[in-house]
Amino acid sequence: MHALTGTPLGRAALLLTAADVLHALDHARQGRDLSSEVYVAGVAGWIALAVLLVLVAREHRLAAPYAAAVGVSVAAGFLAVHIAPHWSALSDPYSRFDPDALSWALVVLPVLAALNLVAQAARAHARARSTCGNAATGVQSYV
């Protein structure tokens, strides 16, 4: 559990998860129906976050590269789904309805948290590369 709360990568993963939970709760607060495609994209994001938390908690060697990939995909996904004009069934642009400031904040917050995750993943990867790793096992920690 220390890897989740005691490392910058772990805290960044938890922050993104919390931001995504708040965003999902805001969808419920808005009371709008979303397309099945948007729901599926959201579920895929939740699965990716669950895998991320497991990798970070286990201090897996793929935690940092996976975190970077999740961060990029979450940031791009939020921008494509909620910020870009309607472009497909995966669109739920906020410009199509009148969201309040809280809803806008809960779109921006996950994007910022995702970018923070990418930055922390890059730092964790650089730290792991700059050390020799565990000489006995040859394993490098990426958290």
Secondary structure as GFF3:
##gff-version 3
##sequence-region A 1 143
A	DSSP	alpha_helix	2	5	.	.	.	ID=ss1
A	DSSP	alpha_helix	8	30	.	.	.	ID=ss2
A	DSSP	alpha_helix	36	57	.	.	.	ID=ss3
A	DSSP	alpha_helix	63	78	.	.	.	ID=ss4
A	DSSP	pi_helix	79	83	.	.	.	ID=ss5
A	DSSP	three_ten_helix	94	96	.	.	.	ID=ss6
A	DSSP	alpha_helix	101	130	.	.	.	ID=ss7
###
